[in-house]
Amino acid sequence: MNLSASQLRRAAALQEKIEAIQAELASLLGSSAPAAVGKPAKKKRTMSAAARKKIAAAQKARWAARKAETAKKGK
């Protein structure tokens, strides 16, 4: 996206206005920090040791099957 100099100046001016309005809103609502905009952060999912072990075993079985298949073709 190529913007002209005038478009960039207008975008910067609009951004400043937005920030000023957010600061004013925060002061009216009694908040010291501006409100977060966008989606809230998702909680990081963790996997149990048993699940990791099960996945690793399945992957090793796939690798062994593939290795056996290529060894069979090589003979």
Phi and psi in degrees as a GROMACS rama.xvg file:
@    title "Ramachandran Plot"
@    xaxis  label "Phi"
@    yaxis  label "Psi"
@TYPE xy
-98.4291  119.805  ASN-2
-108.593  144.317  LEU-3
-77.1739  168.555  SER-4
-61.6876  -39.7434  ALA-5
-67.2622  -35.9434  SER-6
-67.3546  -38.6001  GLN-7
-65.0559  -41.832  LEU-8
-62.9573  -42.074  ARG-9
-64.2269  -42.433  ARG-10
-63.075  -41.3069  ALA-11
-64.8996  -40.5598  ALA-12
-65.2869  -41.8414  ALA-13
-64.196  -39.4892  LEU-14
-62.7564  -41.3461  GLN-15
-63.3738  -40.5398  GLU-16
-63.6682  -42.9165  LYS-17
-60.5567  -46.2005  ILE-18
-62.8113  -39.5116  GLU-19
-65.6113  -41.4488  ALA-20
-67.2194  -39.4015  ILE-21
-63.4182  -40.0479  GLN-22
-65.303  -41.2289  ALA-23
-64.4279  -42.4007  GLU-24
-63.2092  -41.5746  LEU-25
-63.6679  -38.8803  ALA-26
-69.1448  -34.5881  SER-27
-68.5169  -36.7526  LEU-28
-85.5019  -6.72828  LEU-29
82.5533  16.9918  GLY-30
-94.1762  136.704  SER-31
-84.0887  -25.9142  SER-32
-110.716  145.738  ALA-33
-66.5041  148.2  PRO-34
-67.5377  143.797  ALA-35
-70.8788  139.44  ALA-36
-108.787  135.4  VAL-37
108.655  -165.353  GLY-38
-78.0479  146.243  LYS-39
-70.213  153.211  PRO-40
-66.1097  138.052  ALA-41
-79.9686  147.46  LYS-42
-71.7644  133.655  LYS-43
-70.1535  130.692  LYS-44
-84.6073  141.741  ARG-45
-118.633  155.357  THR-46
-117.099  139.693  MET-47
-71.1519  159.837  SER-48
-62.3932  -37.1054  ALA-49
-63.8515  -40.536  ALA-50
-66.6044  -41.8662  ALA-51
-61.7562  -40.8498  ARG-52
-64.2801  -41.4378  LYS-53
-65.0872  -42.5039  LYS-54
-65.6214  -42.6133  ILE-55
-62.8601  -40.8981  ALA-56
-64.7937  -40.9197  ALA-57
-64.7007  -40.7346  ALA-58
-66.6951  -41.4833  GLN-59
-62.2628  -37.344  LYS-60
-65.1136  -40.0499  ALA-61
-64.2332  -42.9955  ARG-62
-62.7574  -41.9051  TRP-63
-64.1017  -41.4718  ALA-64
-64.4915  -41.7345  ALA-65
-66.0687  -41.8463  ARG-66
-64.1361  -41.3795  LYS-67
-64.6998  -38.9233  ALA-68
-63.6555  -44.3462  GLU-69
-72.0216  -31.617  THR-70
-68.2975  -36.4755  ALA-71
-65.7756  -39.6361  LYS-72
-69.3876  -31.2477  LYS-73
-70.9338  -22.5816  GLY-74
